[in-house]
Each structure stands twice: as C-alpha cells, then as structure tokens.
Amino acid sequence: MNEAYASQVKNSTQKGASYELQFSSQLVNWEDNIVGTYLGIVFLLALILNFLVIYTCLRNWKSLLMSDYYILNLACSDTILPMTAFPLPISSSFFHRWMFEEPGCVVYGFLGFFFGLVSITTLTIMGLTRYISVCHPQIRIASIKFTKNTIIFPYVYALVWSSIPLSGWGSYSVESYGTSCTLQWNDNKVFITLMSVFCISTPSAVMFFSYTMILLKCRKSNRNLREWRSRNATKVTRKESYLIKITFAMCWGFLICWMPYAVVSMWTAYGDVTYLPVRATVVAVLLAKTSTVVNPVIYFLMSNKFRPLLMKSLNMSRSSQREIQRNPRGNDKTEVPIQRLSKCSNTGSSNATSDSSSSGAKLVRQVMCLKLRASAEDVAL
C-alpha cells in the first residue's frame, strides 16, 4: 500500500515538474525583458496606427472605393489581435514564464491562428481581385455583394481552420521558448500538412501568381493605353496603378513578416527540432507579430490618398471642437442663419419690386439667399 502511494506521489511530482518546465521561459531574464518590451512597443504602435486607419475610413466613408473596404477589414483585424492577445505574452515575458497555464495557452493560440489566417486570406483576395480587374477587365467584380462576401469569407475560413485543433485533431501548445503559445506543429502530421497546403502554400501561390501576371500585363503599357483611351479610362489606370502598388507592398510585407515563422514551423513539423535554436524561433515569432504594424505604415508611406484623408479628418475634428467651444449653446448657431434668411427674403421681396435694381444684382441676391437656406438646413440637421 505504501509502495503504491509512494509511486503515485512520485508520478505526480514528475508531472508537476515537467509541467513547470514546459511553461517556464527558456531564455535569460534580460532576453525575456527585451521580448516583452518589443511586444509592448508593437502593441502600442498597432493600436495607434490601425485606429488612425479605421478612424480615417469611417470619417470619409462616402469617398471609399470598394478596395478600401479590404484595407479597413485588415485594420480591424490588426487592432483586435493586439487588444485581445498581446497582453498575455507581454506579461509572461516579464514574469519569465507563461502565466495563464493551459486554458490561456489555448485561447492565445486560437486567436493568433485565427487573425493571422484572416489577414493572409484577405491579402490573397486583394491580390486576386487586382489580377482580375487588371488582366481580365471584362469580368465585373466591383459590386457591393461581391465585396461583402469577400470580406466575410476570410473570417469564416479562418474560424473553420482555427477551430479544428479545439476538436482534438491537432492542438495548441506553448512555444519552445516558454512564454508564448501556438499550434503544436509536431502533433498531428495530417492536420499540419493540410493546414500548410490550404493556409500557407495556396494563398502564397495565388498572391505570387496574381502579381506576376499583373507585372507582365503592366509591361505592355502601350497596349493598355490603347484599350483605355478615354478620359475615364485614364483615371481608372491611375487608380489601378495606385491599388496595385499598395496591395503589392502589403502582400510582400506580410509574407516577409510571416515567412521566417512558416519556415520555423515547417522545420518543427517535419525536421529535427534539436537542430532548431530557441532564439531563432523567438526572432521568427517577433517578426510575425510585427505584421500588425506593417500595413498601416504602408498606408502612411505609399498612399497619396490616405494621408490627405487623415489630415482632413483630424482637421475636421479640431474645427468641430473649436466650434463647440465658440458656441456652447446649440441654439445660438441656428439662430444666425435663420435671421439672415428672413432678412434675405425681406430684402429679396422689396428689391424685386424696386425699379432701380438690375437683373444681375437680383441674381446675386437670389444665389446668396439659396446659400443661406442651404446653410440653415444643414445647421438644423
């Protein structure tokens, strides 16, 4: 009896020790501090920059193109991921161990996989739509229904794949360095293989094919100019070139951030993990997290449309705040146009009967009255 009890205690002690070792950091303390600080900086930049993108798009909603909705979708995804998931590895890095045990590990792994797949699927759709609009302009895809479906599809697709490990086919587990979690790459070879094909290889191949064909098409610029010779066609060409540059930079930025992590993951799944340095995994993970900042930086640097819209939105906010400070009472602002409108109508009627009034002066007064009516209606609204 005593031997059985001693064996049970020994097994539980070994499990507890292995459990503690699994969720303990494999890095030196100062390395953990650097990782936590870096993730904190990425966290703040991702929130600020993506919030500016969302704010600018919402303030200029009527001037957005169909393709801008994909950018807004990416900004939302890159904002939600840091808000919900980044605090977990940041705090764990400073405590030098994973603080949220297995349930928190599953949640964090699910969120990282879900939003990462949303981003890569959205970028794939953007590349494919650019390819269709440039290389096959006879196919009409610029419709609200098509845009809505292609915005919803990445979330459904990502939800399906990220939910599979929760059902037991695959799993989420701690990273090799101990303060972050991800898919268990060496757990289920069948699931990892299918996921690699449909979530990594296929989107990358579609993006590579789309932009290769677009670049080949753009080299034949003389033929394109003959096809699009009208004024509207010239505008479409400029718009297409802008969209091509933005989406091309976004896709390559995303791939550069995620390719090292994909290589490390494939090595873990199919290679010898003993030859994979822990710090190489750390660098790949940190680079992948940086993808949440890459897209808004590209908007600020490359977009001649986005920067003016951002400045316009910020100026509108400042001017509206100044108006509120100048007119703390809402009724004061509405009384002035209405009083002017009544004076305008009175002077307009009296001048209409005056013989000395010229037709040009009457026309000017009528235009001024119409403007005052419009401003009074706007203020009332």
Kinemage of the C-alpha trace (Angstrom):
@kinemage 1
@onewidth
@group {chain A} dominant
@subgroup {mainchain}
@vectorlist {calphas} color= white
{ca met a 1} P 0.000 0.000 0.000
{ca asn a 2} L 2.796 2.351 0.964
{ca glu a 3} L 4.711 1.466 -2.216
{ca ala a 4} L 1.675 2.244 -4.400
{ca tyr a 5} L 1.173 5.565 -2.627
{ca ala a 6} L 4.856 6.433 -2.995
{ca ser a 7} L 4.739 5.574 -6.705
{ca gln a 8} L 1.676 7.780 -7.171
{ca val a 9} L 3.342 10.682 -5.368
{ca lys a 10} L 6.464 10.227 -7.469
{ca asn a 11} L 4.485 10.246 -10.735
{ca ser a 12} L 2.527 13.356 -9.733
{ca thr a 13} L 5.764 15.097 -8.720
{ca gln a 14} L 7.332 14.261 -12.079
{ca lys a 15} L 4.247 15.533 -13.928
{ca gly a 16} L 4.279 18.740 -11.905
{ca ala a 17} L 7.973 19.248 -12.593
{ca ser a 18} L 7.528 18.659 -16.323
{ca tyr a 19} L 4.512 20.979 -16.306
{ca glu a 20} L 6.501 23.741 -14.637
{ca leu a 21} L 9.384 23.176 -17.041
{ca gln a 22} L 7.031 23.341 -20.033
{ca phe a 23} L 5.652 26.776 -19.060
{ca ser a 24} L 8.972 28.201 -17.838
{ca ser a 25} L 10.998 30.539 -20.024
{ca gln a 26} L 13.990 29.041 -21.803
{ca leu a 27} L 15.569 32.475 -22.226
{ca val a 28} L 17.774 34.544 -19.965
{ca asn a 29} L 15.943 37.164 -17.876
{ca trp a 30} L 17.272 40.138 -19.867
{ca glu a 31} L 16.224 38.418 -23.100
{ca asp a 32} L 12.709 38.000 -21.735
{ca asn a 33} L 12.668 41.687 -20.832
{ca ile a 34} L 13.696 42.631 -24.373
{ca val a 35} L 10.961 40.391 -25.827
{ca gly a 36} L 8.342 41.904 -23.509
{ca thr a 37} L 9.444 45.459 -24.289
{ca tyr a 38} L 9.442 44.824 -28.035
{ca leu a 39} L 5.960 43.292 -27.919
{ca gly a 40} L 4.767 46.246 -25.838
{ca ile a 41} L 6.043 48.704 -28.464
{ca val a 42} L 4.412 46.697 -31.262
{ca phe a 43} L 1.213 46.574 -29.206
{ca leu a 44} L 1.053 50.377 -28.855
{ca leu a 45} L 2.015 51.081 -32.479
{ca ala a 46} L -0.508 48.559 -33.793
{ca leu a 47} L -3.324 50.103 -31.754
{ca ile a 48} L -2.482 53.704 -32.639
{ca leu a 49} L -1.770 53.257 -36.350
{ca asn a 50} L -4.626 50.873 -37.083
{ca phe a 51} L -7.017 53.054 -35.091
{ca leu a 52} L -5.997 56.005 -37.296
{ca val a 53} L -6.741 53.907 -40.384
{ca ile a 54} L -10.172 52.912 -39.039
{ca tyr a 55} L -10.934 56.480 -37.946
{ca thr a 56} L -9.954 57.911 -41.340
{ca cys a 57} L -12.028 55.360 -43.238
{ca leu a 58} L -15.101 55.965 -41.082
{ca arg a 59} L -14.819 59.757 -41.356
{ca asn a 60} L -14.509 59.507 -45.152
{ca trp a 61} L -16.893 56.594 -45.671
{ca lys a 62} L -18.595 58.023 -48.785
{ca ser a 63} L -15.307 58.532 -50.623
{ca leu a 64} L -14.045 54.960 -50.080
{ca leu a 65} L -13.531 52.648 -53.015
{ca met a 66} L -14.576 49.014 -52.924
{ca ser a 67} L -10.948 48.013 -52.459
{ca asp a 68} L -10.616 50.302 -49.432
{ca tyr a 69} L -13.037 48.063 -47.535
{ca tyr a 70} L -10.388 45.317 -47.573
{ca ile a 71} L -7.912 47.771 -46.043
{ca leu a 72} L -10.457 48.646 -43.367
{ca asn a 73} L -11.021 44.933 -42.742
{ca leu a 74} L -7.284 44.354 -42.266
{ca ala a 75} L -7.034 47.324 -39.917
{ca cys a 76} L -9.860 45.928 -37.783
{ca ser a 77} L -8.190 42.507 -37.655
{ca asp a 78} L -4.791 44.036 -36.810
{ca thr a 79} L -6.423 46.043 -33.996
{ca ile a 80} L -8.422 43.236 -32.394
{ca leu a 81} L -5.473 40.821 -32.243
{ca pro a 82} L -3.176 43.082 -30.162
{ca met a 83} L -6.055 44.149 -27.912
{ca thr a 84} L -7.136 40.598 -27.090
{ca ala a 85} L -3.931 38.550 -27.285
{ca phe a 86} L -0.752 40.627 -26.909
{ca pro a 87} L -1.106 41.345 -23.159
{ca leu a 88} L -0.677 37.611 -22.450
{ca pro a 89} L 2.865 37.111 -23.849
{ca ile a 90} L 3.926 40.608 -22.739
{ca ser a 91} L 3.161 39.933 -19.083
{ca ser a 92} L 4.508 36.373 -19.338
{ca ser a 93} L 7.825 37.653 -20.691
{ca phe a 94} L 8.329 39.960 -17.710
{ca phe a 95} L 7.406 37.142 -15.285
{ca his a 96} L 9.750 34.731 -17.153
{ca arg a 97} L 7.080 32.024 -17.531
{ca trp a 98} L 3.718 31.502 -19.186
{ca met a 99} L 1.310 32.940 -16.615
{ca phe a 100} L -2.032 31.671 -17.956
{ca glu a 101} L -1.448 27.922 -17.970
{ca glu a 102} L -3.101 25.618 -20.468
{ca pro a 103} L -6.523 27.338 -20.926
{ca gly a 104} L -4.856 30.676 -21.617
{ca cys a 105} L -2.449 28.931 -23.970
{ca val a 106} L -5.344 27.509 -25.990
{ca val a 107} L -7.088 30.899 -26.166
{ca tyr a 108} L -3.939 32.721 -27.232
{ca gly a 109} L -3.026 30.077 -29.810
{ca phe a 110} L -6.556 30.185 -31.252
{ca leu a 111} L -6.579 33.994 -31.528
{ca gly a 112} L -3.139 34.115 -33.144
{ca phe a 113} L -4.025 31.430 -35.701
{ca phe a 114} L -7.465 32.934 -36.406
{ca phe a 115} L -6.425 36.540 -37.017
{ca gly a 116} L -3.242 35.548 -38.842
{ca leu a 117} L -5.294 33.469 -41.259
{ca val a 118} L -7.834 36.310 -41.636
{ca ser a 119} L -5.014 38.623 -42.720
{ca ile a 120} L -3.388 36.268 -45.199
{ca thr a 121} L -6.764 35.305 -46.709
{ca thr a 122} L -7.780 38.968 -47.073
{ca leu a 123} L -4.467 39.800 -48.754
{ca thr a 124} L -4.922 36.836 -51.086
{ca ile a 125} L -8.383 38.090 -52.082
{ca met a 126} L -6.979 41.582 -52.646
{ca gly a 127} L -4.290 40.221 -54.953
{ca leu a 128} L -6.793 38.079 -56.825
{ca thr a 129} L -9.242 40.963 -57.325
{ca arg a 130} L -6.415 43.181 -58.594
{ca tyr a 131} L -5.434 40.452 -61.046
{ca ile a 132} L -8.998 40.129 -62.336
{ca ser a 133} L -9.528 43.881 -62.684
{ca val a 134} L -6.214 44.430 -64.498
{ca cys a 135} L -5.815 41.289 -66.587
{ca his a 136} L -9.496 40.462 -67.144
{ca pro a 137} L -11.379 43.795 -67.043
{ca gln a 138} L -14.364 42.233 -68.813
{ca ile a 139} L -15.185 40.369 -65.577
{ca arg a 140} L -17.224 42.726 -63.406
{ca ile a 141} L -16.450 42.245 -59.719
{ca ala a 142} L -16.975 45.808 -58.443
{ca ser a 143} L -20.280 45.147 -56.694
{ca ile a 144} L -21.379 45.597 -53.098
{ca lys a 145} L -22.498 41.969 -52.825
{ca phe a 146} L -19.154 40.631 -54.062
{ca thr a 147} L -17.239 42.912 -51.679
{ca lys a 148} L -19.355 41.888 -48.675
{ca asn a 149} L -18.936 38.189 -49.451
{ca thr a 150} L -15.175 38.500 -49.883
{ca ile a 151} L -14.900 40.411 -46.592
{ca ile a 152} L -16.921 37.810 -44.667
{ca phe a 153} L -15.206 34.797 -46.277
{ca pro a 154} L -11.775 35.219 -44.527
{ca tyr a 155} L -13.463 35.138 -41.107
{ca val a 156} L -15.457 32.009 -41.912
{ca tyr a 157} L -12.431 30.309 -43.470
{ca ala a 158} L -10.185 31.212 -40.528
{ca leu a 159} L -12.802 30.157 -37.986
{ca val a 160} L -13.085 26.696 -39.552
{ca trp a 161} L -9.343 26.048 -39.559
{ca ser a 162} L -8.619 27.543 -36.137
{ca ser a 163} L -11.478 25.557 -34.559
{ca ile a 164} L -10.198 22.180 -35.778
{ca pro a 165} L -7.457 21.908 -33.071
{ca leu a 166} L -10.130 22.585 -30.442
{ca ser a 167} L -11.926 19.424 -31.533
{ca gly a 168} L -8.874 17.269 -30.793
{ca trp a 169} L -7.481 16.996 -34.330
{ca gly a 170} L -4.308 18.940 -33.652
{ca ser a 171} L -3.733 21.096 -30.581
{ca tyr a 172} L -2.422 24.390 -29.239
{ca ser a 173} L 0.639 24.345 -27.007
{ca val a 174} L 3.421 26.523 -25.651
{ca glu a 175} L 6.263 27.697 -27.886
{ca ser a 176} L 9.714 26.200 -27.426
{ca tyr a 177} L 10.953 29.281 -25.543
{ca gly a 178} L 8.123 29.069 -22.988
{ca thr a 179} L 6.335 32.462 -22.933
{ca ser a 180} L 4.026 32.209 -25.951
{ca cys a 181} L 1.677 29.664 -27.489
{ca thr a 182} L 0.851 28.439 -30.975
{ca leu a 183} L -0.160 25.340 -32.904
{ca gln a 184} L 1.520 22.121 -31.833
{ca trp a 185} L 3.388 21.652 -35.101
{ca asn a 186} L 4.714 18.148 -34.381
{ca asp a 187} L 1.409 16.808 -33.021
{ca asn a 188} L -0.784 15.660 -35.946
{ca lys a 189} L 1.041 15.318 -39.260
{ca val a 190} L -2.133 15.006 -41.348
{ca phe a 191} L -3.676 18.200 -39.979
{ca ile a 192} L -0.388 20.111 -40.203
{ca thr a 193} L 0.073 19.001 -43.813
{ca leu a 194} L -3.446 20.019 -44.859
{ca met a 195} L -3.179 23.306 -42.976
{ca ser a 196} L 0.181 24.041 -44.618
{ca val a 197} L -1.272 23.422 -48.071
{ca phe a 198} L -4.535 25.370 -47.716
{ca cys a 199} L -3.481 28.112 -45.290
{ca ile a 200} L 0.132 28.849 -46.272
{ca ser a 201} L 1.151 27.390 -49.629
{ca thr a 202} L -2.055 28.037 -51.599
{ca pro a 203} L -2.513 31.703 -50.516
{ca ser a 204} L 1.178 32.391 -51.180
{ca ala a 205} L 0.966 30.769 -54.614
{ca val a 206} L -2.179 32.740 -55.500
{ca met a 207} L -0.544 36.026 -54.485
{ca phe a 208} L 2.643 35.200 -56.377
{ca phe a 209} L 0.683 34.244 -59.497
{ca ser a 210} L -1.577 37.312 -59.307
{ca tyr a 211} L 1.218 39.861 -59.012
{ca thr a 212} L 3.418 38.113 -61.549
{ca met a 213} L 0.620 38.317 -64.114
{ca ile a 214} L -0.093 41.946 -63.152
{ca leu a 215} L 3.559 42.921 -63.644
{ca leu a 216} L 3.660 41.172 -67.008
{ca lys a 217} L 0.488 42.966 -68.007
{ca cys a 218} L 1.824 46.338 -66.913
{ca arg a 219} L 4.914 45.897 -69.070
{ca lys a 220} L 2.628 46.044 -72.075
{ca ser a 221} L 1.674 49.615 -71.241
{ca asn a 222} L 1.200 50.735 -74.828
{ca arg a 223} L -1.408 48.079 -75.393
{ca asn a 224} L -3.135 49.020 -72.156
{ca leu a 225} L -3.259 52.668 -73.203
{ca arg a 226} L -4.871 51.719 -76.500
{ca glu a 227} L -7.513 49.748 -74.661
{ca trp a 228} L -8.175 52.557 -72.147
{ca arg a 229} L -8.004 55.719 -74.228
{ca ser a 230} L -10.884 57.777 -72.936
{ca arg a 231} L -10.567 60.206 -70.023
{ca asn a 232} L -12.347 57.864 -67.658
{ca ala a 233} L -10.058 55.049 -68.696
{ca thr a 234} L -7.009 57.171 -67.867
{ca lys a 235} L -8.439 57.768 -64.398
{ca val a 236} L -9.080 54.059 -63.965
{ca thr a 237} L -5.488 53.333 -65.000
{ca arg a 238} L -4.102 55.707 -62.372
{ca lys a 239} L -6.404 54.246 -59.751
{ca glu a 240} L -5.398 50.716 -60.709
{ca ser a 241} L -1.696 51.560 -60.507
{ca tyr a 242} L -2.193 53.017 -57.023
{ca leu a 243} L -4.104 49.946 -55.854
{ca ile a 244} L -1.520 47.616 -57.380
{ca lys a 245} L 1.337 49.353 -55.532
{ca ile a 246} L -0.483 49.329 -52.212
{ca thr a 247} L -1.670 45.714 -52.347
{ca phe a 248} L 1.674 44.519 -53.735
{ca ala a 249} L 3.551 46.183 -50.860
{ca met a 250} L 1.048 44.870 -48.306
{ca cys a 251} L 1.296 41.294 -49.543
{ca trp a 252} L 5.078 41.289 -49.622
{ca gly a 253} L 5.247 42.984 -46.245
{ca phe a 254} L 3.001 40.322 -44.799
{ca leu a 255} L 4.966 37.481 -46.421
{ca ile a 256} L 8.313 38.878 -45.240
{ca cys a 257} L 6.961 39.040 -41.690
{ca trp a 258} L 5.432 35.567 -41.723
{ca met a 259} L 7.816 33.552 -43.942
{ca pro a 260} L 10.501 33.053 -41.237
{ca tyr a 261} L 7.821 31.789 -38.862
{ca ala a 262} L 6.457 29.485 -41.571
{ca val a 263} L 9.960 28.064 -42.146
{ca val a 264} L 10.488 27.533 -38.407
{ca ser a 265} L 7.076 25.868 -38.127
{ca met a 266} L 7.723 23.524 -41.051
{ca trp a 267} L 11.108 22.654 -39.570
{ca thr a 268} L 9.411 21.848 -36.265
{ca ala a 269} L 6.772 19.728 -38.005
{ca tyr a 270} L 8.929 17.748 -40.419
{ca gly a 271} L 12.539 18.245 -39.318
{ca asp a 272} L 14.729 17.598 -36.322
{ca val a 273} L 13.775 20.071 -33.577
{ca thr a 274} L 17.075 19.564 -31.771
{ca tyr a 275} L 18.847 21.473 -34.566
{ca leu a 276} L 16.454 24.424 -34.303
{ca pro a 277} L 17.805 27.160 -31.972
{ca val a 278} L 15.298 28.519 -29.496
{ca arg a 279} L 16.306 32.101 -30.250
{ca ala a 280} L 15.631 31.584 -33.963
{ca thr a 281} L 12.057 30.717 -33.004
{ca val a 282} L 11.869 33.871 -30.865
{ca val a 283} L 13.026 36.101 -33.738
{ca ala a 284} L 10.550 34.472 -36.149
{ca val a 285} L 7.667 34.939 -33.689
{ca leu a 286} L 8.533 38.596 -33.038
{ca leu a 287} L 8.766 39.272 -36.764
{ca ala a 288} L 5.348 37.698 -37.279
{ca lys a 289} L 3.847 39.931 -34.561
{ca thr a 290} L 5.245 42.959 -36.394
{ca ser a 291} L 2.853 42.275 -39.277
{ca thr a 292} L 0.117 44.102 -37.340
{ca val a 293} L 2.122 47.338 -37.782
{ca val a 294} L 3.328 46.826 -41.365
{ca asn a 295} L 0.036 47.502 -43.168
{ca pro a 296} L -0.760 50.924 -41.626
{ca val a 297} L 2.871 52.006 -42.134
{ca ile a 298} L 2.481 51.143 -45.820
{ca tyr a 299} L -0.687 53.256 -45.986
{ca phe a 300} L 1.115 56.256 -44.495
{ca leu a 301} L 4.243 55.941 -46.660
{ca met a 302} L 2.839 54.934 -50.049
{ca ser a 303} L -0.704 56.211 -50.205
{ca asn a 304} L -1.155 59.648 -51.744
{ca lys a 305} L -4.852 59.296 -50.975
{ca phe a 306} L -4.729 58.158 -47.363
{ca arg a 307} L -2.517 60.912 -45.944
{ca pro a 308} L -4.728 63.791 -47.160
{ca leu a 309} L -7.822 61.975 -45.883
{ca leu a 310} L -6.188 61.522 -42.484
{ca met a 311} L -5.212 65.186 -42.263
{ca lys a 312} L -8.675 66.208 -43.417
{ca ser a 313} L -10.290 64.024 -40.740
{ca leu a 314} L -8.042 65.406 -37.998
{ca asn a 315} L -8.678 68.989 -39.133
{ca met a 316} L -12.421 68.333 -39.189
{ca ser a 317} L -12.268 67.087 -35.605
{ca arg a 318} L -10.264 70.107 -34.464
{ca ser a 319} L -12.564 72.556 -36.250
{ca ser a 320} L -15.671 70.916 -34.778
{ca gln a 321} L -14.167 71.169 -31.278
{ca arg a 322} L -13.399 74.847 -31.853
{ca glu a 323} L -16.980 75.415 -32.997
{ca ile a 324} L -18.308 73.769 -29.835
{ca gln a 325} L -16.067 75.973 -27.697
{ca arg a 326} L -17.150 79.095 -29.538
{ca asn a 327} L -20.864 78.215 -29.425
{ca pro a 328} L -21.535 76.273 -26.215
{ca arg a 329} L -25.290 76.724 -26.731
{ca gly a 330} L -26.615 74.875 -29.712
{ca asn a 331} L -29.429 77.358 -30.369
{ca asp a 332} L -27.049 80.282 -30.918
{ca lys a 333} L -25.662 78.599 -34.001
{ca thr a 334} L -29.031 78.002 -35.594
{ca glu a 335} L -30.455 81.448 -34.961
{ca val a 336} L -27.971 83.363 -37.116
{ca pro a 337} L -28.683 81.668 -40.463
{ca ile a 338} L -32.441 81.783 -39.790
{ca gln a 339} L -32.320 85.514 -39.010
{ca arg a 340} L -30.233 86.171 -42.092
{ca leu a 341} L -32.628 84.048 -44.114
{ca ser a 342} L -35.597 86.139 -43.007
{ca lys a 343} L -33.720 89.351 -43.835
{ca cys a 344} L -32.759 87.840 -47.149
{ca ser a 345} L -36.360 87.039 -48.007
{ca asn a 346} L -37.496 90.535 -46.975
{ca thr a 347} L -34.819 92.323 -48.937
{ca gly a 348} L -35.353 89.986 -51.830
{ca ser a 349} L -39.084 90.801 -51.995
{ca ser a 350} L -38.557 94.542 -51.600
{ca asn a 351} L -35.814 94.639 -54.165
{ca ala a 352} L -37.891 92.588 -56.549
{ca thr a 353} L -40.360 95.496 -56.785
{ca ser a 354} L -37.692 98.171 -56.998
{ca asp a 355} L -37.158 99.680 -60.426
{ca ser a 356} L -33.568 100.637 -59.708
{ca ser a 357} L -32.442 97.041 -59.155
{ca ser a 358} L -30.635 95.449 -62.039
{ca ser a 359} L -31.152 91.862 -63.138
{ca gly a 360} L -27.545 90.975 -62.236
{ca ala a 361} L -27.932 92.245 -58.686
{ca lys a 362} L -31.170 90.296 -58.339
{ca leu a 363} L -29.425 87.143 -59.483
{ca val a 364} L -26.628 87.636 -56.956
{ca arg a 365} L -29.148 88.179 -54.153
{ca gln a 366} L -31.070 85.049 -55.156
{ca val a 367} L -27.903 82.965 -55.102
{ca met a 368} L -26.979 84.330 -51.664
{ca cys a 369} L -30.463 83.508 -50.387
{ca leu a 370} L -30.201 79.958 -51.692
{ca lys a 371} L -26.860 79.538 -49.924
{ca leu a 372} L -28.314 80.841 -46.686
{ca arg a 373} L -31.256 78.447 -46.961
{ca ala a 374} L -28.877 75.550 -47.526
{ca ser a 375} L -26.712 76.525 -44.550
{ca ala a 376} L -29.784 76.898 -42.343
{ca glu a 377} L -30.983 73.430 -43.345
{ca asp a 378} L -27.541 71.946 -42.664
{ca val a 379} L -27.373 73.517 -39.229
{ca ala a 380} L -30.872 72.326 -38.418
{ca leu a 381} L -29.874 68.800 -39.352
